[in-house]
Amino acid sequence: MKRTLGTCYYPEHWPQEIWDEDATRMAEAGLTWVRIGEFSWSKLEPSPEELCWDWLDQSIESLGSKGLKVVLGTPTATPPRWMTERHPDMFAVDENGHVRGFGSRRHYCFSHQGYFAESQRITRLMAERYGANPHVAAWQTDNEYGCHDTVVSYSDAAGYAFQTWLQQTFSGDIEALNRAWGNVFWSMEYRSFSEVGLPNLTVTEPNPAHVLAFKRFSSDQAVAFNRAQVDIIKEYSQAPVAHNYMGRVTDFDHFKVGSDLEIASWDSYPLGFLEDRAGATVAEQQKFSRQGDPDFQALHHDLYRAVGRGRWWVMEQQPGPVNWAPYNPSPLPGMVRLWTWEAFAHGAEAVCYFRWRQAPFAQEQLHAGMLRPDSQDAPAIVEARQVAKELQEAQDVQPAQADVAIMFDYDADWAWSTQPHGAGLSYFGLILDYYKALRRAGLTIDILPPDRRDFSGYRMVLVPGMMHVPDDLKTALADCSAEVLLGPRTGARDQHFNMPTTPLPPAFPNFDVTVSRLESFRPDLPRPLVGGGAAIRYQEELESGAEVVLRSEAGAKVAVRSGRLMYCGSWLDAEGMDRLIAIAAEAAGLALRMLPEGVRTRRTATEEFWFNHCAEPVETEVGLIQAAGVVRRPI
């Protein structure tokens, strides 16, 4: 499949007289895809049942006449003002009981049945009109589920829906819920499902089982909302359907949403994410302020490739300074090209730049585009043209299964956030630290969903921090031929957030290791390991007769191994993590090469990509790589 480029366009923001000129310039720049429509409800339906399609008809025709393919977004992320008057209780409510009202976007609660029906109505109207349009070659549902913390809602609508969800989950048996949640504790027992409230506004922390159940419910509401739109679109269109996920948004199960879609896509903002999502230290933020974290984007590329079952895009690629991060620098020259090629190296079918032209008004007027507000070229379009030329001249990227895989489980992230046990501890952060260590060692990684049971072809599989591990997954991991590395808190809870007691975690077949006690501690009090590195912030006391492969200077067993299973009960710093990965890789027969800081590689079926994320040239085994440089080497 040939890799392609695209952009995000808002014809409703610009005079109709320049639409044809814009389409011509897009085609001349080598773009293929143009996403439109996802924020246009007030233009499509300025008043209830007053439908205005002419402008969208013409914009689609204008783009299609220049050979461009349209990704048409359903506009449900921005319900118009009249909608909130028709359904005044449709808003989400935050944990503190504050209504999240009109004035920006994503101002709806997934559980509100009135708005749910309205979203189906506008989706059906769009699908009826454009489902057979030859220029509409793909669809996007809504926009960025979960952005701005908009999955979990504590509204009355959510409360009633949650009670129904619980009744179905526990087959109408309230005593089964009481037992599963341990409600005998603090006299929290319920007599009926109608007594179960939402887990907020309590005197102290609510029951963690209650919290986890509510997070699962909230995710299921997002899945159902998305599925309803997809089902309607599929009645009228054969074109693939995508959703654009975000970076480090874990409030809903992307795998479950993705099971209803043909394509997973995500919105990649490397500089915007660096400060508050990538977990970078101050020194790393300074070093990579104009390049972005070397691993954060790559992790999401691999994650969304898994969510899309191999088919994935970057629907929004940062083209220049954004407007919403703590600091908003310009990308280093060459970085837009590097980010694009990095996505292709990880298997992306398309990379679309956000946005075509910088808006001179409203909330995003300081968000750069491919063009300036005066329609002159911005730096991003120059680099996009370069990539378009390179795509024409180079062989297509051929993906291949990696040797190493990490299992990612959204439910585990909810469990960690429900009971982190220490400031700064998170499942996503743990996964990212393992992923970074693998990338520093020059390895190529696949991400696997939690329902995967076949690990054929993998030489090393990592399952760090997966709180609830079903018995059949434990058996599959114990029986596979790969070296399996388990991380802290793996198997620490059952499905209802109870701590297993017979035996204690992690309780893998034929693996003599028990977590007898655990603790978290200050980040400025690391616990050194024998031979280098340290445990930081979290450590488990392990009882085991297995081989000790890492030990603390105080004598504690940090990581143990028996056969092909290894368990590490501590959160390790970078040096300790590098040592742990080296031990596991050696057992798996994998050759490692510790890469220079900021340099990363990615192997495909036919070649190896090298990326220099540094602001200066770096000497590597494939020669000198320029700042923000990309090297492709056949294998």
C-alpha positions as CSV (number, residue, x, y, z in Angstrom):
1,M,0.0,0.0,0.0
2,K,1.4,3.3,-1.1
3,R,2.0,5.8,1.8
4,T,0.2,9.1,1.3
5,L,-0.1,12.6,2.8
6,G,-3.1,14.8,3.6
7,T,-4.3,17.8,5.6
8,C,-7.2,19.0,7.7
9,Y,-9.3,21.7,6.0
10,Y,-12.2,23.9,7.1
11,P,-13.9,25.3,4.0
12,E,-16.6,26.9,6.2
13,H,-13.9,29.2,7.6
14,W,-12.9,30.7,4.3
15,P,-14.5,32.5,1.4
16,Q,-15.9,30.2,-1.2
17,E,-13.9,32.0,-3.9
18,I,-10.7,30.5,-2.7
19,W,-11.8,26.9,-2.3
20,D,-10.7,25.9,-5.8
21,E,-7.3,27.6,-5.4
22,D,-6.8,25.8,-2.1
23,A,-7.6,22.4,-3.6
24,T,-5.2,23.1,-6.5
25,R,-2.4,24.0,-4.1
26,M,-3.1,20.9,-2.0
27,A,-2.8,18.6,-5.0
28,E,0.3,20.4,-6.2
29,A,1.9,19.9,-2.8
30,G,1.5,16.1,-3.2
31,L,-1.4,15.7,-0.8
32,T,-4.0,12.9,-1.3
33,W,-6.4,13.2,1.7
34,V,-8.4,16.2,3.0
35,R,-10.4,15.8,6.2
36,I,-13.4,18.2,6.5
37,G,-16.7,18.6,8.4
38,E,-15.9,17.4,11.9
39,F,-16.8,20.8,13.6
40,S,-19.4,22.0,11.1
41,W,-22.8,21.2,12.7
42,S,-23.9,24.8,13.1
43,K,-23.3,25.4,9.4
44,L,-25.0,22.2,8.4
45,E,-28.0,22.8,10.7
46,P,-28.1,26.5,11.8
47,S,-31.5,25.9,13.4
48,P,-33.4,22.7,14.2
49,E,-34.3,20.8,11.0
50,E,-33.0,23.7,8.9
51,L,-30.5,21.8,6.8
52,C,-27.9,23.6,4.6
53,W,-25.9,21.1,2.5
54,D,-25.0,23.3,-0.5
55,W,-21.7,24.6,0.9
56,L,-20.5,21.1,1.9
57,D,-21.6,19.7,-1.5
58,Q,-19.6,22.3,-3.3
59,S,-16.5,22.0,-1.1
60,I,-16.4,18.2,-1.6
61,E,-16.8,18.7,-5.3
62,S,-14.1,21.3,-5.4
63,L,-11.6,19.0,-3.6
64,G,-12.6,15.9,-5.6
65,S,-12.3,17.7,-8.9
66,K,-8.6,18.2,-8.2
67,G,-8.1,14.5,-7.5
68,L,-8.2,14.8,-3.7
69,K,-9.9,12.2,-1.5
70,V,-12.2,13.5,1.3
71,V,-12.3,12.1,4.9
72,L,-15.7,13.3,6.1
73,G,-16.1,13.8,9.8
74,T,-19.4,13.5,11.7
75,P,-19.9,16.8,13.5
76,T,-20.9,15.5,16.9
77,A,-18.0,16.9,18.9
78,T,-19.5,20.4,18.6
79,P,-23.2,20.4,19.0
80,P,-24.6,23.8,18.2
81,R,-26.1,26.2,20.8
82,W,-29.7,25.4,19.9
83,M,-29.0,21.8,20.7
84,T,-28.1,22.7,24.3
85,E,-31.4,24.6,24.6
86,R,-33.3,21.5,23.3
87,H,-31.4,19.3,25.7
88,P,-30.3,21.5,28.6
89,D,-29.2,18.6,30.7
90,M,-26.9,17.1,28.0
91,F,-23.7,18.4,29.4
92,A,-21.1,16.3,31.2
93,V,-20.5,17.0,34.9
94,D,-17.0,16.9,36.4
95,E,-15.9,15.0,39.5
96,N,-16.6,18.1,41.7
97,G,-20.2,18.4,40.4
98,H,-19.5,21.3,38.0
99,V,-21.4,21.4,34.7
100,R,-19.1,21.5,31.7
101,G,-21.1,23.8,29.5
102,F,-21.3,25.5,26.1
103,G,-18.5,27.7,24.8
104,S,-15.8,25.5,23.3
105,R,-16.2,21.8,22.2
106,R,-17.0,18.2,23.4
107,H,-19.8,19.6,25.6
108,Y,-21.9,16.5,25.9
109,C,-22.3,13.5,28.1
110,F,-22.1,10.1,26.4
111,S,-24.9,8.8,28.6
112,H,-27.5,11.4,27.6
113,Q,-30.1,9.6,25.6
114,G,-31.5,12.7,23.9
115,Y,-28.1,13.7,22.6
116,F,-27.3,10.1,21.7
117,A,-30.3,10.2,19.4
118,E,-29.4,13.6,18.0
119,S,-25.9,12.3,17.1
120,Q,-27.5,9.3,15.3
121,R,-29.8,11.7,13.4
122,I,-27.1,14.0,12.0
123,T,-24.9,11.0,11.2
124,R,-27.7,9.4,9.2
125,L,-28.4,12.6,7.4
126,M,-24.7,12.9,6.4
127,A,-24.4,9.2,5.5
128,E,-27.6,9.3,3.3
129,R,-26.3,12.3,1.4
130,Y,-22.6,11.4,1.0
131,G,-22.4,7.6,1.5
132,A,-22.2,7.0,-2.3
133,N,-20.3,10.2,-3.1
134,P,-17.2,9.1,-5.1
135,H,-15.0,11.8,-3.5
136,V,-15.8,10.7,0.1
137,A,-13.2,7.9,0.4
138,A,-13.2,7.6,4.2
139,W,-15.1,8.7,7.3
140,Q,-14.2,9.9,10.8
141,T,-16.5,9.6,13.7
142,D,-16.8,12.6,16.0
143,N,-13.4,14.0,17.1
144,E,-10.9,13.0,19.8
145,Y,-12.9,11.1,22.2
146,G,-11.5,11.7,25.7
147,C,-9.8,15.0,24.9
148,H,-10.2,17.6,27.7
149,D,-11.2,14.8,30.1
150,T,-14.6,14.3,28.5
151,V,-15.2,10.5,28.8
152,V,-16.0,10.3,32.5
153,S,-19.1,12.2,33.5
154,Y,-20.9,12.5,36.8
155,S,-24.2,13.7,35.4
156,D,-27.7,12.4,36.4
157,A,-27.9,10.7,33.0
158,A,-24.6,8.9,33.7
159,G,-25.9,7.9,37.2
160,Y,-29.0,6.2,35.9
161,A,-27.1,4.5,33.0
162,F,-24.5,3.3,35.5
163,Q,-27.1,1.6,37.6
164,T,-28.5,-0.2,34.5
165,W,-25.0,-1.2,33.5
166,L,-24.3,-2.7,36.9
167,Q,-27.6,-4.6,37.0
168,Q,-26.7,-6.2,33.6
169,T,-23.1,-6.8,34.7
170,F,-24.2,-8.6,37.9
171,S,-27.2,-10.3,36.3
172,G,-29.6,-8.4,38.6
173,D,-28.0,-9.8,41.8
174,I,-27.2,-7.0,44.2
175,E,-25.6,-9.4,46.7
176,A,-23.2,-10.4,44.0
177,L,-22.1,-6.8,43.6
178,N,-21.8,-6.4,47.4
179,R,-19.5,-9.5,47.6
180,A,-17.4,-8.5,44.5
181,W,-16.8,-5.0,45.8
182,G,-16.3,-6.0,49.5
183,N,-19.1,-3.6,50.6
184,V,-19.1,-5.1,54.1
185,F,-16.2,-2.7,54.6
186,W,-17.4,0.6,56.2
187,S,-21.1,-0.6,56.0
188,M,-21.3,0.2,52.2
189,E,-23.7,-2.6,51.4
190,Y,-26.6,-1.9,49.0
191,R,-30.1,-3.3,49.0
192,S,-30.8,-2.6,45.3
193,F,-29.0,-1.2,42.3
194,S,-31.1,2.0,42.5
195,E,-29.1,2.8,45.7
196,V,-25.7,2.7,43.9
197,G,-24.6,6.3,43.3
198,L,-21.6,7.7,41.5
199,P,-18.1,7.5,43.1
200,N,-17.6,11.2,43.6
201,L,-18.3,13.8,46.3
202,T,-17.6,11.3,49.1
203,V,-16.1,12.3,52.4
204,T,-12.9,10.4,51.7
205,E,-11.9,8.0,48.9
206,P,-14.7,5.9,47.5
207,N,-14.4,2.1,47.2
208,P,-11.8,1.4,44.6
209,A,-13.9,-1.4,43.1
210,H,-16.7,1.1,42.7
211,V,-14.4,3.5,41.0
212,L,-13.0,0.9,38.6
213,A,-16.5,-0.3,37.7
214,F,-17.5,3.3,36.9
215,K,-14.4,3.7,34.7
216,R,-15.3,0.5,32.8
217,F,-18.9,1.8,32.4
218,S,-17.7,5.2,31.1
219,S,-15.5,3.5,28.5
220,D,-18.4,1.3,27.4
221,Q,-20.6,4.4,26.9
222,A,-18.0,5.8,24.6
223,V,-17.8,2.5,22.7
224,A,-21.6,2.4,22.3
225,F,-21.7,6.1,21.1
226,N,-19.1,5.4,18.5
227,R,-20.6,2.1,17.4
228,A,-24.0,3.8,16.8
229,Q,-22.4,6.2,14.3
230,V,-20.4,3.4,12.5
231,D,-23.4,1.2,12.1
232,I,-25.3,4.1,10.4
233,I,-22.4,5.0,8.1
234,K,-22.1,1.4,7.1
235,E,-25.7,1.3,5.9
236,Y,-24.9,3.9,3.2
237,S,-21.1,3.7,2.5
238,Q,-18.4,1.2,1.6
239,A,-15.7,3.6,2.6
240,P,-13.5,2.8,5.7
241,V,-14.3,4.5,9.0
242,A,-11.7,5.9,11.4
243,H,-11.6,7.7,14.6
244,N,-8.8,10.1,15.6
245,Y,-7.4,9.2,19.1
246,M,-5.1,11.3,21.2
247,G,-1.8,11.1,22.9
248,R,-1.9,9.6,26.4
249,V,-5.6,9.5,26.6
250,T,-6.6,6.3,28.3
251,D,-10.1,7.0,29.7
252,F,-11.7,4.6,27.3
253,D,-10.7,1.3,25.7
254,H,-9.4,2.1,22.3
255,F,-9.2,-1.5,21.3
256,K,-13.0,-1.9,21.9
257,V,-13.7,1.3,19.9
258,G,-11.3,0.1,17.2
259,S,-13.0,-3.2,16.8
260,D,-15.8,-1.4,15.1
261,L,-13.5,0.6,12.7
262,E,-11.4,-0.2,9.7
263,I,-8.7,2.4,10.6
264,A,-7.2,3.7,13.8
265,S,-5.8,7.2,13.6
266,W,-4.3,9.6,16.1
267,D,-3.3,13.2,16.5
268,S,0.4,13.6,16.9
269,Y,1.7,16.8,18.5
270,P,5.3,16.0,19.6
271,L,6.1,19.5,21.0
272,G,2.7,20.0,22.6
273,F,2.9,16.7,24.4
274,L,6.5,17.1,25.6
275,E,5.9,19.1,28.7
276,D,2.8,17.5,30.2
277,R,2.3,14.0,28.7
278,A,5.7,12.5,27.7
279,G,7.1,12.4,31.2
280,A,10.3,14.1,30.2
281,T,12.7,15.5,32.8
282,V,13.6,19.2,32.8
283,A,16.9,18.3,31.0
284,E,15.0,16.3,28.4
285,Q,12.5,19.1,27.9
286,Q,15.4,21.5,27.2
287,K,17.3,19.1,24.9
288,F,14.2,18.1,22.9
289,S,12.1,21.3,23.1
290,R,12.0,21.7,19.3
291,Q,12.0,18.0,18.4
292,G,9.7,16.2,20.9
293,D,10.4,13.2,23.0
294,P,12.2,10.5,20.9
295,D,9.9,7.7,22.0
296,F,6.5,9.2,22.9
297,Q,5.2,9.4,19.3
298,A,6.7,6.0,18.4
299,L,4.9,4.4,21.3
300,H,1.6,5.7,20.0
301,H,2.3,4.7,16.4
302,D,2.8,1.2,17.6
303,L,-0.2,1.3,19.9
304,Y,-2.6,2.6,17.3
305,R,-1.2,0.1,14.7
306,A,-2.5,-2.5,17.2
307,V,-5.8,-0.7,17.8
308,G,-6.3,-0.6,14.0
309,R,-5.2,-4.2,13.5
310,G,-2.5,-3.1,11.1
311,R,-4.3,-0.1,9.5
312,W,-3.6,3.2,11.0
313,W,-3.0,6.9,10.1
314,V,-1.8,10.1,11.7
315,M,-4.9,12.2,11.2
316,E,-3.4,15.4,12.6
317,Q,0.4,15.9,12.5
318,Q,1.8,19.0,14.2
319,P,3.1,21.3,11.4
320,G,4.5,24.2,13.5
321,P,3.9,25.9,16.9
322,V,0.6,25.0,18.6
323,N,-1.4,27.2,20.9
324,W,-2.3,25.0,23.8
325,A,0.9,23.7,25.5
326,P,2.7,25.3,28.4
327,Y,5.3,26.5,25.9
328,N,4.9,26.5,22.1
329,P,8.2,26.6,20.2
330,S,8.7,26.2,16.5
331,P,9.8,22.7,15.4
332,L,13.5,22.4,14.5
333,P,13.9,22.6,10.7
334,G,13.5,19.1,9.3
335,M,11.4,17.8,12.2
336,V,8.1,17.8,10.3
337,R,9.8,15.6,7.7
338,L,11.2,13.4,10.4
339,W,7.9,13.0,12.2
340,T,6.3,12.0,8.9
341,W,8.9,9.4,8.0
342,E,8.8,8.1,11.5
343,A,5.1,7.4,11.2
344,F,5.6,5.7,7.8
345,A,8.4,3.6,9.3
346,H,5.9,2.3,11.9
347,G,3.4,1.4,9.2
348,A,1.2,4.5,8.8
349,E,-0.9,4.5,5.6
350,A,-1.3,8.3,5.7
351,V,0.0,11.4,7.5
352,C,-2.3,14.4,7.5
353,Y,-1.1,17.8,8.7
354,F,-3.2,20.0,10.9
355,R,-4.2,22.3,9.5
356,W,-4.2,23.7,5.9
357,R,-4.3,27.3,6.8
358,Q,-3.7,29.0,10.2
359,A,-7.0,30.5,11.4
360,P,-7.0,34.3,12.2
361,F,-9.8,34.0,14.7
362,A,-11.1,32.0,17.7
363,Q,-9.3,29.6,20.0
364,E,-6.7,28.2,17.6
365,Q,-5.5,31.4,15.9
366,L,-2.0,30.8,17.3
367,H,-1.9,27.2,16.0
368,A,0.3,27.1,12.9
369,G,-0.8,25.5,9.6
370,M,0.7,24.6,6.3
371,L,-0.1,28.1,5.2
372,R,0.0,31.3,7.1
373,P,-3.2,33.3,7.7
374,D,-2.4,35.4,4.6
375,S,-2.2,32.1,2.5
376,Q,1.6,32.3,2.1
377,D,3.6,29.1,2.5
378,A,4.5,28.2,6.1
379,P,7.6,26.0,6.7
380,A,5.5,22.9,7.1
381,I,4.4,22.8,3.5
382,V,7.9,23.0,2.2
383,E,8.9,19.9,4.2
384,A,5.6,18.2,3.1
385,R,6.5,18.8,-0.5
386,Q,9.9,17.2,0.1
387,V,8.3,14.1,1.7
388,A,5.8,13.9,-1.2
389,K,8.7,13.9,-3.7
390,E,10.6,11.3,-1.6
391,L,7.5,9.1,-1.5
392,Q,7.4,9.1,-5.3
393,E,11.1,8.2,-5.6
394,A,11.5,5.6,-2.8
395,Q,10.2,2.1,-2.4
396,D,7.2,1.7,-0.2
397,V,7.6,0.8,3.4
398,Q,6.9,-2.9,4.0
399,P,5.9,-3.6,7.7
400,A,7.0,-6.8,9.5
401,Q,6.3,-8.4,12.8
402,A,8.9,-7.3,15.5
403,D,10.9,-9.6,17.7
404,V,9.7,-7.9,20.8
405,A,6.1,-7.1,22.0
406,I,4.6,-5.2,24.9
407,M,1.0,-5.9,26.0
408,F,-1.0,-2.8,26.7
409,D,-4.2,-2.9,28.7
410,Y,-6.5,0.1,29.2
411,D,-8.2,-1.6,32.1
412,A,-4.8,-1.8,33.9
413,D,-4.4,2.0,33.4
414,W,-7.8,2.5,35.1
415,A,-6.7,0.2,38.0
416,W,-3.5,2.1,38.5
417,S,-5.2,5.5,38.4
418,T,-7.8,4.2,40.9
419,Q,-5.1,3.1,43.4
420,P,-1.7,4.4,42.3
421,H,-0.2,3.9,45.8
422,G,2.3,6.7,45.3
423,A,2.5,10.1,43.7
424,G,3.5,10.0,40.0
425,L,2.9,6.3,39.6
426,S,0.9,5.3,36.5
427,Y,0.5,2.4,34.3
428,F,1.1,4.4,31.1
429,G,4.3,5.9,32.7
430,L,5.5,2.3,33.5
431,I,4.8,1.1,29.9
432,L,6.6,4.2,28.5
433,D,9.7,3.6,30.6
434,Y,9.9,-0.1,29.4
435,Y,9.3,1.1,25.8
436,K,12.0,3.7,26.1
437,A,14.5,1.1,27.4
438,L,13.7,-1.2,24.5
439,R,14.2,1.7,22.0
440,R,17.5,2.8,23.6
441,A,18.7,-0.8,23.0
442,G,17.9,-0.5,19.2
443,L,14.9,-2.8,19.3
444,T,11.8,-2.7,17.2
445,I,8.6,-3.2,19.2
446,D,5.0,-4.3,18.6
447,I,2.1,-3.5,21.0
448,L,-0.3,-6.2,21.7
449,P,-4.0,-6.0,23.0
450,P,-4.8,-7.7,26.2
451,D,-6.9,-10.4,24.5
452,R,-3.9,-11.7,22.6
453,R,-3.1,-15.3,23.4
454,D,-0.9,-16.4,20.5
455,F,2.7,-15.1,20.8
456,S,4.1,-17.0,17.8
457,G,7.1,-15.3,16.3
458,Y,8.0,-13.2,19.3
459,R,11.2,-13.7,21.0
460,M,10.4,-11.5,24.0
461,V,7.1,-10.4,25.4
462,L,6.7,-7.8,28.2
463,V,3.7,-7.6,30.5
464,P,4.5,-4.9,33.0
465,G,1.9,-3.6,35.5
466,M,-1.1,-5.5,34.1
467,M,-3.2,-5.6,37.3
468,H,-5.7,-8.3,36.4
469,V,-4.2,-11.1,34.3
470,P,-6.9,-13.7,33.4
471,D,-5.9,-17.3,34.0
472,D,-5.8,-18.2,30.3
473,L,-3.4,-15.4,29.6
474,K,-1.1,-16.6,32.4
475,T,-1.1,-20.0,30.9
476,A,-0.5,-18.7,27.4
477,L,2.5,-16.6,28.6
478,A,3.9,-19.5,30.7
479,D,3.6,-21.9,27.7
480,C,4.9,-19.7,24.9
481,S,8.4,-19.9,23.5
482,A,9.2,-16.3,24.1
483,E,11.2,-14.8,27.0
484,V,8.4,-13.3,29.2
485,L,9.2,-10.3,31.4
486,L,6.6,-9.4,34.0
487,G,6.7,-6.0,35.7
488,P,5.5,-4.6,39.1
489,R,1.9,-5.1,40.1
490,T,1.3,-7.7,37.3
491,G,-1.5,-10.0,38.5
492,A,-2.0,-7.9,41.7
493,R,-5.8,-7.8,41.6
494,D,-8.7,-9.9,40.4
495,Q,-11.4,-8.6,38.0
496,H,-13.2,-6.7,40.7
497,F,-10.1,-5.2,42.3
498,N,-9.7,-7.6,45.1
499,M,-6.2,-8.7,46.1
500,P,-5.8,-12.5,45.5
501,T,-4.8,-14.3,48.6
502,T,-4.4,-18.0,47.6
503,P,-1.8,-17.7,46.4
504,L,-0.5,-14.1,46.6
505,P,0.4,-12.4,43.3
506,P,1.7,-12.7,40.7
507,A,0.7,-16.4,40.8
508,F,1.9,-17.5,37.3
509,P,2.0,-21.3,36.6
510,N,5.2,-23.0,37.7
511,F,6.8,-19.7,38.8
512,D,8.1,-19.6,42.4
513,V,7.7,-15.9,43.3
514,T,5.4,-14.2,45.7
515,V,4.9,-10.5,46.5
516,S,4.9,-10.5,50.3
517,R,4.8,-6.7,50.8
518,L,5.1,-3.6,48.8
519,E,5.8,0.1,49.3
520,S,6.2,3.4,47.5
521,F,8.8,6.0,48.5
522,R,10.0,9.4,47.7
523,P,11.5,9.9,44.2
524,D,14.6,11.6,45.7
525,L,15.4,8.4,47.7
526,P,16.4,5.9,45.1
527,R,17.5,2.4,46.2
528,P,20.7,1.4,44.4
529,L,21.1,-1.9,42.7
530,V,24.2,-4.1,42.8
531,G,26.1,-3.3,39.6
532,G,24.4,0.0,38.8
533,G,21.0,1.6,38.5
534,A,18.3,1.9,41.2
535,A,14.8,1.2,42.2
536,I,12.7,4.4,42.3
537,R,9.4,5.3,43.8
538,Y,8.0,1.7,44.1
539,Q,9.3,-1.6,45.3
540,E,7.9,-5.0,46.1
541,E,9.4,-7.5,48.6
542,L,9.8,-10.8,46.7
543,E,9.8,-14.2,48.2
544,S,11.2,-16.6,45.7
545,G,13.5,-19.6,45.2
546,A,14.0,-18.7,41.6
547,E,17.3,-17.3,40.2
548,V,17.9,-13.7,41.3
549,V,19.0,-11.6,38.3
550,L,18.9,-8.1,40.0
551,R,19.4,-7.4,43.7
552,S,19.5,-4.2,45.6
553,E,22.6,-3.1,47.6
554,A,20.4,-3.6,50.7
555,G,20.1,-7.3,49.7
556,A,16.5,-7.3,48.4
557,K,15.5,-9.4,45.5
558,V,14.5,-7.0,42.7
559,A,14.1,-9.3,39.7
560,V,14.0,-13.1,39.6
561,R,13.8,-15.7,36.7
562,S,12.6,-19.2,36.3
563,G,12.8,-20.8,32.9
564,R,11.4,-18.3,30.4
565,L,9.6,-16.2,33.0
566,M,11.1,-13.2,34.7
567,Y,9.5,-10.9,37.3
568,C,10.7,-7.5,38.3
569,G,8.9,-6.1,41.3
570,S,10.4,-2.6,41.3
571,W,10.1,0.5,39.2
572,L,13.6,1.0,37.9
573,D,15.5,4.1,36.8
574,A,16.8,4.3,33.2
575,E,20.1,2.6,34.0
576,G,18.4,-0.2,36.0
577,M,15.8,-0.6,33.2
578,D,18.6,-0.9,30.6
579,R,20.2,-3.6,32.6
580,L,16.9,-5.5,33.0
581,I,16.2,-5.3,29.3
582,A,19.8,-6.5,28.5
583,I,19.3,-9.6,30.8
584,A,16.0,-10.5,29.2
585,A,17.3,-9.8,25.7
586,E,20.3,-12.0,26.2
587,A,18.0,-14.8,27.3
588,A,15.9,-14.3,24.2
589,G,18.9,-14.3,21.9
590,L,18.4,-10.7,20.8
591,A,21.4,-8.6,19.9
592,L,21.4,-5.2,21.5
593,R,23.1,-1.9,20.5
594,M,22.9,1.0,22.9
595,L,22.1,3.9,20.6
596,P,23.4,7.5,21.1
597,E,21.1,9.8,23.0
598,G,18.2,10.9,20.8
599,V,18.9,8.4,18.0
600,R,16.3,5.7,17.3
601,T,15.9,2.9,14.8
602,R,12.9,1.1,13.3
603,R,13.2,-2.2,11.2
604,T,10.8,-3.1,8.5
605,A,10.7,-6.1,6.3
606,T,13.2,-4.6,3.8
607,E,15.1,-1.8,5.5
608,E,16.1,-0.1,8.7
609,F,15.3,3.6,9.5
610,W,17.5,5.7,11.6
611,F,16.2,8.9,13.1
612,N,18.2,11.6,14.8
613,H,16.0,13.6,17.2
614,C,18.9,15.8,18.3
615,A,19.5,19.4,17.4
616,E,23.0,18.6,16.3
617,P,24.6,15.9,14.0
618,V,25.3,12.5,15.6
619,E,27.9,9.9,14.6
620,T,26.3,6.4,14.4
621,E,27.2,3.0,12.9
622,V,25.6,4.1,9.7
623,G,27.6,7.3,9.5
624,L,26.9,10.9,10.5
625,I,23.2,11.7,10.8
626,Q,22.4,15.4,10.5
627,A,20.2,17.2,13.0
628,A,16.6,16.1,12.5
629,G,17.9,13.7,9.9
630,V,16.5,10.4,8.5
631,V,18.5,7.6,7.1
632,R,17.1,4.5,5.3
633,R,19.3,1.5,5.0
634,P,18.4,-1.8,3.2
635,I,18.7,-5.0,5.3
